[in-house]
Amino acid sequence: MKTGFLRAALCLLGLVASLPAATTTSAATDKRFDLGGGKTVVFTLPAGWEIGPVEGAPDLAVLGKSIKLVPKNGANAECDITMMLTPDDRFADHEVLKSVVLTAADQLVGDSLEGRANPREFKTPHAFGYAATFTDKNLVGKAPERGNYKTATTVVLYLPEQIAVSATLLCDDINGPDYAAMVAMLRSLSARSAANSI
């Protein structure tokens, strides 16, 4: 589902292409990403994971900050995240977030075992959003293949401080430890601003 993810990510990011553009420092396991305007996204990097090089079109950087998390042990999993400033609170609407997930998921439905998107609410202590998971019907029952993932979960979140987050969780087993680590990382996302700590 790697190729499908890239198409879906481009589709999702195209929806917010009109939004304004957005250094990484670390303290312990906390990672901070400055989006500009005094706004920062903070998350806890899962133990045994690292931030890897981002693959894809360089023009995506104009839309915000993109990162890729990968397990250090070489497991077949990755979490691709884009964090964007929004000009207003349009993404604070549940229906808008759900429609963005549905649009991004269009590219994954065709090769999926599910055959349709079924967005579910994805709550965190500091954000809210929706997620949809897909299983690649062409890989079911086959041995794992490096860089080709049996499942893809598309997540769109809205954080206070007018920050939208798009993430795709790629792995072979949504009941396994890699998926759990990626979900825990997304649940740790929070926003900071020069004026507030959220």
Residue pairs with C-beta under 8 A, 6 or more apart in sequence:
1 108
1 111
1 134
1 136
1 139
1 148
1 149
1 150
1 151
1 152
1 170
2 147
2 148
2 149
2 170
4 107
4 108
4 111
4 136
4 152
5 80
5 108
5 149
5 152
5 168
5 170
6 56
7 107
8 104
8 105
8 106
8 107
8 108
8 152
8 154
8 168
9 56
9 60
9 80
9 82
9 104
9 166
9 168
10 57
10 60
11 103
11 104
11 106
11 107
12 100
12 103
12 104
12 154
12 156
12 166
13 60
13 63
13 82
13 166
15 100
15 103
16 63
16 84
16 86
16 164
17 63
19 63
19 64
19 84
19 85
19 86
19 87
19 164
20 85
20 87
21 36
21 61
21 62
21 63
21 64
21 85
22 35
22 36
22 63
22 64
22 65
22 83
22 84
22 85
23 34
24 31
24 32
24 33
24 34
24 51
25 32
26 32
26 45
29 44
29 45
29 47
30 42
30 43
30 44
30 45
31 42
31 43
31 44
31 45
31 51
32 40
32 41
32 42
32 192
33 40
33 41
33 42
33 65
33 67
33 83
34 40
34 65
35 41
35 64
35 65
35 83
35 84
35 85
35 163
36 85
37 85
38 193
38 194
38 195
39 85
39 161
39 162
39 163
39 191
39 192
39 193
39 194
40 191
40 192
40 193
41 65
41 83
41 159
41 163
41 165
41 189
41 190
41 191
41 192
42 189
42 190
42 191
42 192
43 185
43 186
43 188
43 189
43 190
44 184
44 185
44 188
45 51
45 69
45 185
46 69
46 181
46 182
46 184
46 185
47 181
48 71
48 72
48 73
48 181
49 69
49 70
49 71
49 72
49 181
49 185
50 69
50 70
50 72
51 67
51 68
51 69
52 68
52 69
52 70
52 78
53 68
54 66
54 67
54 68
54 80
55 68
56 66
60 66
60 82
63 82
63 84
64 82
64 83
64 84
64 85
65 82
65 83
65 84
66 80
66 81
66 82
66 83
67 80
67 81
68 78
68 79
68 80
68 81
69 78
69 79
69 81
69 182
69 185
70 77
70 78
70 79
71 77
71 178
71 181
75 171
75 178
76 144
76 145
76 146
76 147
76 148
76 149
76 171
76 172
77 149
77 169
77 170
77 171
77 172
77 178
77 179
77 182
78 149
78 170
78 171
79 167
79 168
79 169
79 170
79 182
79 185
79 186
80 167
80 168
80 170
81 165
81 166
81 167
82 165
82 166
82 167
83 163
83 164
83 165
84 163
84 164
84 165
84 166
85 162
85 163
86 162
86 163
86 164
87 162
88 162
89 162
90 96
91 97
91 100
91 156
91 158
91 162
91 164
92 158
94 121
94 128
94 130
97 128
97 129
97 130
97 156
97 157
97 158
98 119
98 130
100 130
100 156
101 117
101 119
101 129
101 130
101 131
101 132
101 154
101 155
101 156
102 117
102 119
102 132
104 154
104 156
104 166
105 117
105 119
105 132
105 134
105 154
106 117
108 117
108 132
108 134
108 152
108 154
109 115
109 116
109 117
109 134
111 134
111 136
111 137
111 138
112 134
112 135
112 136
112 137
113 134
113 135
113 136
113 137
113 140
114 133
114 134
114 135
117 132
117 134
118 132
119 130
119 131
119 132
120 130
120 131
120 132
121 128
121 129
121 130
122 128
122 129
122 130
122 131
122 155
122 157
122 186
124 157
124 186
124 187
124 188
124 189
125 187
125 190
126 159
126 160
126 189
126 190
126 191
126 198
127 157
127 158
127 159
127 160
127 165
127 189
127 190
128 157
128 158
129 155
129 156
129 157
129 158
129 165
130 155
130 156
131 153
131 154
131 155
131 156
132 153
132 154
133 151
133 152
133 153
133 174
134 151
134 152
134 153
134 154
135 150
135 151
136 148
136 149
136 150
136 151
136 152
139 145
139 148
139 149
139 150
140 150
144 150
144 172
149 170
149 171
149 172
150 171
150 172
150 173
151 169
151 170
151 171
151 172
151 173
151 174
151 179
152 168
152 169
152 170
153 168
153 169
153 174
153 179
154 166
154 167
154 168
155 165
155 166
155 167
155 168
155 169
155 186
156 164
156 165
156 166
156 167
157 164
157 165
157 167
157 186
157 189
158 164
158 165
159 165
159 189
159 190
159 191
159 198
160 191
160 196
160 198
161 191
161 192
161 193
161 196
161 198
163 191
165 186
165 189
167 186
169 179
169 182
169 183
169 186
171 178
171 179
171 182
173 179
190 198
191 198
192 198
